Amino acid sequence: MTAPHLKVDWPVLSDALALGLVLLDAKGRVLHWNSWISRYAGIALADAQGRTLEQLFPQALSAPFRKALANALRHRLPIVLSNVLHHSPLPLYARPEHRAGNQRLPQSVTITPVVQPGAGHLCLLQVTDTSTLATRERVLQLRSDRLSREAVVDGLTGIYNRKHLDDRLRAELERAQRNQIPVALVMFDVDSFKAYNDTYGHPAGDRVLVAIAHAAREQINRATDVLARYGGEEFAAVLPASDKIGAQLVAEKIRAAVEALAIPHQASSVAPCVTVSLGVACHDPRDGDPGAHELLELADRALYAAKRNGRNQVRWTLSSAALLDIFPPTPR
């Protein structure tokens, strides 16, 4: 039994598709394109027929597209111009107002040579709107960036967390040893912070930590410096290429900035406002290759020396043998 002959109206069928179709002859002239192309190109089929894409879109076709089309016409080589590498090969616009700003429709283009009996060598272009794909990729990238940021940023204060500081400290010590440059570490925490929480409540204590983080960050201006919340009310800063004088100055600026916040602290034994104590450790590469743990321990010892000596001050150490008081506490 012979199957019934079905006559297909190809223009009607092509207009029903949710993608663009362009049929070119062997010389690259438009034989047909569907309403999808007319809508996004802003050119009716009647105005396009018999003209090449170069004539229709002078100086608007991307160089990779022109090369791919020439290869398809001359050598009958199929090719796909994906949205990943070729964002918008054709000047197509989702809305009329996008044309003025050259905001092209994200697209992918498939170029396929076609041999049709009696019609010679033809070339079919399939154009797909990848706006949804591009939007999805942007959303995924934003989510990835957010997750990456959350992995290294403290959720309360917005500065780096301890993990990131530990990683950067190890990296900076290795770089300092290779390049024979100094590196410094500043550790500080809030004086009488438990008493503050007991007096004003933990939400108020959280606000104090946020304020201190912002105040300290304003004193650290170099892009290579790293400020982090080390844990609880304790903070730390890695200062690459900083000698003892530079690190001491940064630490004193942090101390003064926190005191200048003038946050009331009635339960403090140091001052009527919130203050911090700071310890500084400096590594000179000529002294050997210490580990991050050793430098953290030295800075921590200097910090607690500052607390034992009256708080609200900076103390520093170059080695485990010496803890020197550079900025004595202000008499009160």
LOGUNU-817417 format. One record per residue (C-alpha): residue number from 1; x, y, z. Coordinates in Angstrom, 2 decimals. Each point is the difference from the previous one (the first is absolute). Example, Ala and Ser with C-alpha at 12.3 -4.5 7.8 and 13.67 -1.06 7.14 Angstrom:
<rs>
[r 1; [12.30; -4.50; 7.80]]
[r 2; [1.37; 3.44; -0.66]]
</rs>
This chain:
<rs>
[r 1; [0.00; 0.00; 0.00]]
[r 2; [1.46; 3.35; -1.02]]
[r 3; [0.18; 2.70; 2.65]]
[r 4; [-2.15; 3.05; -0.78]]
[r 5; [1.91; 2.94; -1.45]]
[r 6; [0.22; 2.86; 2.51]]
[r 7; [0.56; 3.46; -1.36]]
[r 8; [1.93; 2.17; 2.47]]
[r 9; [-0.16; 3.79; -0.06]]
[r 10; [3.60; 0.66; 1.04]]
[r 11; [-0.35; 3.78; 0.58]]
[r 12; [-2.92; -0.60; 2.34]]
[r 13; [1.87; -2.80; 1.76]]
[r 14; [3.17; 2.05; 0.41]]
[r 15; [-1.97; 2.95; 1.38]]
[r 16; [-1.46; -2.27; 2.67]]
[r 17; [3.46; -0.84; 1.40]]
[r 18; [1.38; 1.79; 3.08]]
[r 19; [3.38; 0.54; -1.65]]
[r 20; [1.40; 1.82; -2.99]]
[r 21; [0.47; -1.62; -3.40]]
[r 22; [1.92; 1.58; -2.87]]
[r 23; [0.46; -1.74; -3.37]]
[r 24; [2.79; 1.32; -2.24]]
[r 25; [0.93; -0.89; -3.56]]
[r 26; [3.52; -0.91; -1.15]]
[r 27; [0.93; 3.69; -0.20]]
[r 28; [-1.25; 0.73; 3.51]]
[r 29; [-3.17; 1.78; -1.09]]
[r 30; [-3.14; -0.37; 2.10]]
[r 31; [-2.56; -2.32; -1.53]]
[r 32; [-2.21; -0.13; 3.07]]
[r 33; [-0.09; 0.78; 3.65]]
[r 34; [-2.81; -0.50; 2.45]]
[r 35; [-2.01; 2.51; 2.01]]
[r 36; [2.23; -0.60; 3.04]]
[r 37; [2.94; 1.55; -1.85]]
[r 38; [-2.16; 2.82; -1.37]]
[r 39; [-1.18; 0.86; 3.51]]
[r 40; [3.45; 0.13; 1.61]]
[r 41; [1.89; 1.41; -3.02]]
[r 42; [-2.64; 2.64; -0.72]]
[r 43; [0.08; -0.86; -3.73]]
[r 44; [-2.88; -1.56; -1.91]]
[r 45; [0.65; -3.05; -2.18]]
[r 46; [-0.95; 1.92; -3.15]]
[r 47; [2.71; 2.55; 0.73]]
[r 48; [2.59; -2.69; 0.70]]
[r 49; [-0.46; -2.38; -2.92]]
[r 50; [2.74; 0.13; -2.62]]
[r 51; [2.43; 1.85; 2.25]]
[r 52; [2.98; -1.36; 1.94]]
[r 53; [0.28; 0.27; 3.78]]
[r 54; [2.94; 2.38; -0.49]]
[r 55; [-2.28; 2.30; -2.01]]
[r 56; [-2.82; -0.27; 2.53]]
[r 57; [2.25; 0.51; 3.04]]
[r 58; [3.02; 2.04; -1.18]]
[r 59; [2.80; 0.01; 2.60]]
[r 60; [-2.30; -1.71; 2.52]]
[r 61; [0.93; -3.66; -0.45]]
[r 62; [2.65; -1.37; 2.34]]
[r 63; [3.30; -1.06; -1.55]]
[r 64; [-0.33; -3.65; 1.15]]
[r 65; [-3.46; -0.18; -1.56]]
[r 66; [1.19; 1.38; -3.35]]
[r 67; [2.86; -2.50; -0.08]]
[r 68; [-2.27; -2.92; 0.94]]
[r 69; [-2.56; 0.95; -2.64]]
[r 70; [2.68; 0.31; -2.69]]
[r 71; [1.32; -3.47; 0.86]]
[r 72; [-3.49; -1.46; -0.11]]
[r 73; [-0.71; 1.54; -3.42]]
[r 74; [3.39; -0.71; -1.56]]
[r 75; [1.04; -3.28; 1.61]]
[r 76; [-3.37; -1.30; 1.22]]
[r 77; [1.20; -0.19; 3.60]]
[r 78; [-2.66; -0.02; 2.74]]
[r 79; [0.74; 1.97; 3.14]]
[r 80; [-1.61; 1.00; 3.29]]
[r 81; [0.57; 3.44; 1.49]]
[r 82; [-0.95; -0.58; 3.63]]
[r 83; [-1.09; 2.67; 2.43]]
[r 84; [2.96; -0.83; 2.23]]
[r 85; [2.63; 1.22; -2.48]]
[r 86; [-2.11; 2.11; -2.36]]
[r 87; [-2.50; 2.00; 2.00]]
[r 88; [-1.94; 1.73; -2.81]]
[r 89; [1.22; -0.69; -3.56]]
[r 90; [-3.02; 1.64; -1.68]]
[r 91; [-1.49; 3.47; 0.65]]
[r 92; [-3.27; -1.26; 1.48]]
[r 93; [-1.87; 1.89; 2.72]]
[r 94; [-2.72; -1.19; 2.35]]
[r 95; [-1.52; 3.50; 0.25]]
[r 96; [0.15; 3.10; -2.20]]
[r 97; [1.59; 2.05; 2.79]]
[r 98; [2.86; -2.50; 0.23]]
[r 99; [1.07; 0.91; -3.53]]
[r 100; [1.06; 3.53; 0.97]]
[r 101; [2.31; -1.36; 2.70]]
[r 102; [1.19; -2.93; -2.16]]
[r 103; [-1.28; -2.41; 2.65]]
[r 104; [-0.10; -3.08; -2.19]]
[r 105; [-2.04; -3.10; 0.66]]
[r 106; [2.18; -2.78; 1.49]]
[r 107; [0.06; -2.72; -2.65]]
[r 108; [1.63; -3.10; -1.36]]
[r 109; [0.22; -0.64; -3.74]]
[r 110; [0.25; -3.31; -1.85]]
[r 111; [1.12; 0.21; -3.65]]
[r 112; [-0.80; -3.08; -2.08]]
[r 113; [0.82; -0.50; -3.71]]
[r 114; [-2.95; -1.51; -1.89]]
[r 115; [-0.07; -1.70; -3.37]]
[r 116; [-3.44; 0.06; -1.61]]
[r 117; [-0.56; -1.67; -3.38]]
[r 118; [-0.62; 2.60; -2.66]]
[r 119; [0.83; 2.89; 2.35]]
[r 120; [3.74; -0.41; 0.25]]
[r 121; [1.97; 0.75; 3.15]]
[r 122; [-1.99; 1.72; 2.76]]
[r 123; [0.83; 1.00; 3.56]]
[r 124; [-2.37; -0.12; 2.98]]
[r 125; [0.46; 2.15; 3.08]]
[r 126; [-1.76; -0.90; 3.23]]
[r 127; [0.02; 2.74; 2.62]]
[r 128; [-0.99; -0.79; 3.60]]
[r 129; [-0.84; 2.54; 2.70]]
[r 130; [2.25; -0.79; 2.97]]
[r 131; [-1.28; 2.75; 2.29]]
[r 132; [-1.36; -2.52; 2.49]]
[r 133; [3.27; -1.92; -0.06]]
[r 134; [2.01; 3.20; 0.48]]
[r 135; [-2.22; 1.05; 2.89]]
[r 136; [0.35; -3.43; 1.59]]
[r 137; [3.78; 0.17; -0.37]]
[r 138; [0.06; 3.43; 1.66]]
[r 139; [-2.13; -1.28; 2.87]]
[r 140; [2.24; -3.04; 0.43]]
[r 141; [3.10; 2.21; -0.09]]
[r 142; [-1.48; 2.34; 2.60]]
[r 143; [-0.82; -2.96; 2.23]]
[r 144; [3.49; -1.40; -0.47]]
[r 145; [1.55; 3.37; 0.84]]
[r 146; [-2.21; 0.30; 3.08]]
[r 147; [0.93; -3.48; 1.22]]
[r 148; [3.68; 0.70; -0.62]]
[r 149; [-0.27; 3.25; 1.94]]
[r 150; [-1.90; -1.63; 2.86]]
[r 151; [2.78; -2.59; 0.28]]
[r 152; [2.57; 2.69; 0.89]]
[r 153; [-2.09; 2.80; 1.56]]
[r 154; [-1.22; 0.26; 3.58]]
[r 155; [-3.79; 0.12; 0.00]]
[r 156; [-0.32; 2.57; 2.79]]
[r 157; [2.66; 2.60; -0.73]]
[r 158; [0.42; -0.35; -3.76]]
[r 159; [3.79; -0.25; 0.21]]
[r 160; [2.00; -3.16; -0.69]]
[r 161; [-0.32; -3.05; 2.25]]
[r 162; [2.68; -2.00; 1.80]]
[r 163; [0.38; -2.61; -2.75]]
[r 164; [0.84; 2.64; -2.58]]
[r 165; [2.42; 1.72; 2.36]]
[r 166; [1.79; -3.28; 0.73]]
[r 167; [0.32; -0.70; -3.74]]
[r 168; [1.26; 3.48; -0.80]]
[r 169; [2.44; 0.03; 2.91]]
[r 170; [1.63; -3.21; -1.22]]
[r 171; [0.15; 1.34; -3.56]]
[r 172; [1.48; 3.34; 1.08]]
[r 173; [2.64; -1.67; 2.16]]
[r 174; [1.07; -2.13; -2.95]]
[r 175; [0.10; 3.05; -2.26]]
[r 176; [1.93; 1.99; 2.60]]
[r 177; [2.60; -2.75; 0.25]]
[r 178; [0.35; -0.25; -3.80]]
[r 179; [0.29; 3.75; -0.53]]
[r 180; [1.85; 0.74; 3.24]]
[r 181; [-2.54; 2.56; 1.20]]
[r 182; [-1.51; 0.40; 3.48]]
[r 183; [-3.57; -0.84; 0.96]]
[r 184; [-1.92; 1.05; 3.11]]
[r 185; [-3.00; -1.31; 1.89]]
[r 186; [-2.26; 2.07; 2.25]]
[r 187; [-2.40; -1.67; 2.43]]
[r 188; [-2.49; 1.91; 2.12]]
[r 189; [-3.12; -0.58; 2.03]]
[r 190; [-2.59; 2.00; 1.89]]
[r 191; [0.83; 0.90; 3.58]]
[r 192; [-2.49; -1.35; 2.59]]
[r 193; [-2.30; -1.29; -2.72]]
[r 194; [-1.71; -2.57; 2.21]]
[r 195; [-0.86; 2.77; 2.42]]
[r 196; [-1.38; 2.03; -2.89]]
[r 197; [-2.29; -2.86; -1.07]]
[r 198; [-1.13; -0.57; 3.57]]
[r 199; [-0.84; 3.70; 0.36]]
[r 200; [-1.47; 0.90; -3.38]]
[r 201; [-1.01; -3.38; -1.47]]
[r 202; [1.36; -2.13; -2.81]]
[r 203; [-1.77; 1.87; -2.85]]
[r 204; [1.75; 3.18; 1.15]]
[r 205; [3.25; -1.96; 0.18]]
[r 206; [-0.46; -1.09; -3.62]]
[r 207; [-0.47; 3.61; -1.03]]
[r 208; [3.25; 0.89; 1.77]]
[r 209; [1.87; -2.69; -1.95]]
[r 210; [-1.40; 1.32; -3.27]]
[r 211; [0.98; 3.58; 0.90]]
[r 212; [3.52; -1.05; 0.95]]
[r 213; [0.40; -1.99; -3.21]]
[r 214; [-0.98; 3.04; -2.07]]
[r 215; [2.24; 2.33; 2.00]]
[r 216; [2.97; -2.33; -0.35]]
[r 217; [-0.59; -0.53; -3.71]]
[r 218; [0.20; 3.75; -0.59]]
[r 219; [3.52; -0.01; 1.46]]
[r 220; [1.23; -2.73; -2.36]]
[r 221; [0.35; 1.59; -3.42]]
[r 222; [2.20; -2.31; -2.05]]
[r 223; [-1.66; -2.60; -2.25]]
[r 224; [2.46; -2.65; 1.18]]
[r 225; [-0.88; 0.40; 3.69]]
[r 226; [-2.51; -2.46; 1.46]]
[r 227; [-2.30; 0.75; 2.93]]
[r 228; [-1.96; -2.88; 1.50]]
[r 229; [-2.15; -0.94; 2.95]]
[r 230; [2.10; -2.64; 1.68]]
[r 231; [-2.68; -1.23; 2.37]]
[r 232; [-2.42; 1.43; 2.53]]
[r 233; [1.15; 3.52; 0.82]]
[r 234; [3.49; -0.58; -1.42]]
[r 235; [1.26; 1.45; -3.30]]
[r 236; [3.20; -0.31; -1.99]]
[r 237; [1.69; 1.75; -2.91]]
[r 238; [2.74; -1.26; -2.29]]
[r 239; [2.22; 2.82; -1.29]]
[r 240; [2.31; -1.19; -2.81]]
[r 241; [3.20; 1.92; -0.65]]
[r 242; [-0.37; 1.81; 3.34]]
[r 243; [2.83; 0.47; 2.48]]
[r 244; [-0.46; 0.53; 3.72]]
[r 245; [-0.40; 3.80; -0.30]]
[r 246; [-2.70; -0.22; -2.65]]
[r 247; [-1.88; -2.73; 1.85]]
[r 248; [0.13; 1.92; 3.27]]
[r 249; [-1.42; 3.09; -1.68]]
[r 250; [-2.87; -1.98; -1.51]]
[r 251; [-0.72; -1.62; 3.35]]
[r 252; [-0.02; 3.35; 1.79]]
[r 253; [-2.32; 1.45; -2.65]]
[r 254; [-2.42; -2.88; 0.62]]
[r 255; [0.18; 0.53; 3.77]]
[r 256; [-0.67; 3.72; -0.34]]
[r 257; [-2.80; -0.52; -2.52]]
[r 258; [-1.85; -2.39; 2.30]]
[r 259; [0.37; 2.32; 2.96]]
[r 260; [-1.26; 2.89; -2.17]]
[r 261; [-3.26; -1.91; -0.55]]
[r 262; [-0.79; 0.97; 3.61]]
[r 263; [-2.32; -2.97; 0.53]]
[r 264; [-1.03; 0.14; 3.70]]
[r 265; [1.28; -2.86; 2.15]]
[r 266; [-0.92; 0.54; 3.63]]
[r 267; [1.31; -3.42; 1.04]]
[r 268; [3.50; 0.56; -1.39]]
[r 269; [2.91; 0.22; 2.40]]
[r 270; [2.04; 1.86; -2.63]]
[r 271; [-2.06; 2.91; -1.29]]
[r 272; [-3.59; 1.22; -0.11]]
[r 273; [-0.20; -1.15; -3.63]]
[r 274; [0.80; -3.12; -2.00]]
[r 275; [3.72; -0.52; -0.63]]
[r 276; [2.27; -2.65; -1.48]]
[r 277; [3.38; -1.44; 0.86]]
[r 278; [2.41; -0.93; -2.77]]
[r 279; [3.02; -2.22; -0.48]]
[r 280; [2.38; 0.21; -2.95]]
[r 281; [2.46; -2.61; -1.23]]
[r 282; [2.45; 0.68; -2.82]]
[r 283; [1.90; -2.54; -2.05]]
[r 284; [3.34; 0.87; -1.56]]
[r 285; [0.93; -2.62; -2.65]]
[r 286; [3.64; 0.24; 1.07]]
[r 287; [-1.00; -1.64; 3.27]]
[r 288; [-1.05; -3.24; -1.69]]
[r 289; [-3.25; -1.46; -1.23]]
[r 290; [-2.62; -0.08; 2.78]]
[r 291; [-3.34; -1.67; -0.38]]
[r 292; [-3.32; 1.78; 0.17]]
[r 293; [-0.69; -1.60; 3.37]]
[r 294; [3.14; 1.53; 1.51]]
[r 295; [-0.81; 3.50; -1.25]]
[r 296; [-3.57; -0.30; 1.30]]
[r 297; [1.33; -1.11; 3.37]]
[r 298; [2.39; 2.95; 0.18]]
[r 299; [-2.75; 2.50; -0.87]]
[r 300; [-2.30; -1.65; 2.52]]
[r 301; [2.64; 0.25; 2.72]]
[r 302; [0.50; 3.68; -0.82]]
[r 303; [-3.77; 0.52; 0.19]]
[r 304; [-0.25; -1.52; 3.44]]
[r 305; [3.02; 1.99; 1.13]]
[r 306; [-1.96; 3.12; -0.97]]
[r 307; [-2.94; -1.22; 2.07]]
[r 308; [2.15; -0.79; 3.01]]
[r 309; [1.60; 3.42; -0.23]]
[r 310; [-3.29; 1.89; 0.24]]
[r 311; [-1.81; -0.48; -3.36]]
[r 312; [-0.87; 2.58; -2.65]]
[r 313; [3.54; -0.08; -1.38]]
[r 314; [2.33; -1.58; -2.56]]
[r 315; [2.85; -2.36; 0.79]]
[r 316; [2.22; -1.76; -2.46]]
[r 317; [2.62; -2.69; -0.30]]
[r 318; [2.68; -0.87; -2.51]]
[r 319; [0.76; -3.35; 1.61]]
[r 320; [-1.12; -2.17; 2.86]]
[r 321; [2.83; 1.46; 2.06]]
[r 322; [-1.24; 3.57; 0.07]]
[r 323; [-3.34; 1.68; 0.56]]
[r 324; [0.42; 3.76; -0.28]]
[r 325; [-2.54; 2.62; 0.95]]
[r 326; [-0.02; 2.65; -2.74]]
[r 327; [-3.23; 1.87; 0.75]]
[r 328; [-0.53; 0.20; 3.79]]
[r 329; [-3.53; 0.40; 1.28]]
[r 330; [-1.35; 3.52; 0.24]]
[r 331; [-0.09; 1.14; 3.66]]
[r 332; [-3.52; 0.28; 1.36]]
</rs>
